[in-house]
Amino acid sequence: MTTHGDFLLEAEGVHAWYGSSHVLHGIDLRISRGQTVGLLGRNGMGKSTLIRTLLGHVPQRDGHITFFGHDCSRAKPHQVARMGVAYVPEGRGVFPNLTVRENLLMAARPGRDGRCDWPYERVLERFPRLTERLTNLGNQLSGGEQQMLSIGRALMTHPDLIILDEATEGLAPLIVTEIWNVITDIKESGIATLIVDRDFRRVLSHSDQALVLQKGLVELAGPAAEVAESPDLTRLLGV
Ligand SMILES: Nc1ncnc2c1ncn2[C@@H]1O[C@H](COP(=O)(O)OP(=O)(O)OP(=O)(O)O)[C@@H](O)[C@H]1O
């Protein structure tokens, strides 16, 4: 596989299985530095599996995956994380028995090139609600606060790429809007994002590139504005 220096992530011919169930059938995906990529598709089409495969969480996989030109096709999740990839999982992944402060501080580490542009103070400034809740435990937070904390934790690892899987799921409209504002800020600070969200219009309006999965294959891909205009989009999303 040829690697091009400007790509942060290159995935080519990615397959994944759960036992005998073949879920991804050869997916290609490239993400450049600072780019926002939207990943769309109906329920069960393989979005979370693709993310989990890229992150090294699905052991039965095949294909080529590189981060910054380093082969991560067989990498373990902690090795992928060290490449500068942060994951905000569906269900949020905050530590329920640690305080907000502890959750944030234990995530903190400088970026791959020593970058430290999202220190604790800046994260608290961006999420004032967390500042008010610093001594509360993770499990005492509302869903929206947990989501902010999860994104705050991701920022404190100074990643080059943040992967957000259903970050707005089940949250009130005002909080959802706030999360999208945060996503805009993340993009403006030069961090690439891969976003899965049910609100395909918002995904497309926030993304540079988009791809739509259908049964573990990429059925539609390109600049988000073109994907948004595609006559196939509503059929593929079942809307
Ligand atoms: N841990 C697992 N074990 C077995 N099969 C799984 C597992 N996780 C997902 N699947 C199956 O893999 C297929 C793809 O699921 P996946 O969760 O990747 O889809 P998705 O596009 O993210 O959909 P959703 O929005 O519902 O999460 C589905 O048929 C699902 O039932």
The ligand as an ORCA input file, in Angstrom:
! r2SCAN-3c Opt
* xyz 0 1
  N     -20.094     -7.510     19.577
  C     -20.782     -7.970     18.514
  N     -20.931     -9.290     18.304
  C     -21.609     -9.770     17.234
  N     -22.189     -8.995     16.291
  C     -22.083     -7.658     16.451
  C     -21.387     -7.083     17.561
  N     -21.443     -5.724     17.443
  C     -22.144     -5.482     16.318
  N     -22.536     -6.633     15.728
  C     -23.284     -6.766     14.456
  O     -22.486     -6.176     13.453
  C     -23.300     -5.446     12.542
  C     -22.810     -3.991     12.486
  O     -23.063     -3.377     13.742
  P     -22.532     -1.908     14.131
  O     -22.823     -1.707     15.574
  O     -21.151     -1.765     13.648
  O     -23.483     -1.020     13.250
  P     -23.745      0.539     13.310
  O     -23.781      0.996     11.899
  O     -22.783      1.186     14.221
  O     -25.201      0.601     13.878
  P     -25.795      1.241     15.230
  O     -26.086      2.641     14.888
  O     -27.016      0.417     15.450
  O     -24.751      1.050     16.297
  C     -24.731     -5.588     13.017
  O     -25.324     -6.642     12.288
  C     -24.580     -5.965     14.466
  O     -25.650     -6.753     14.890
*
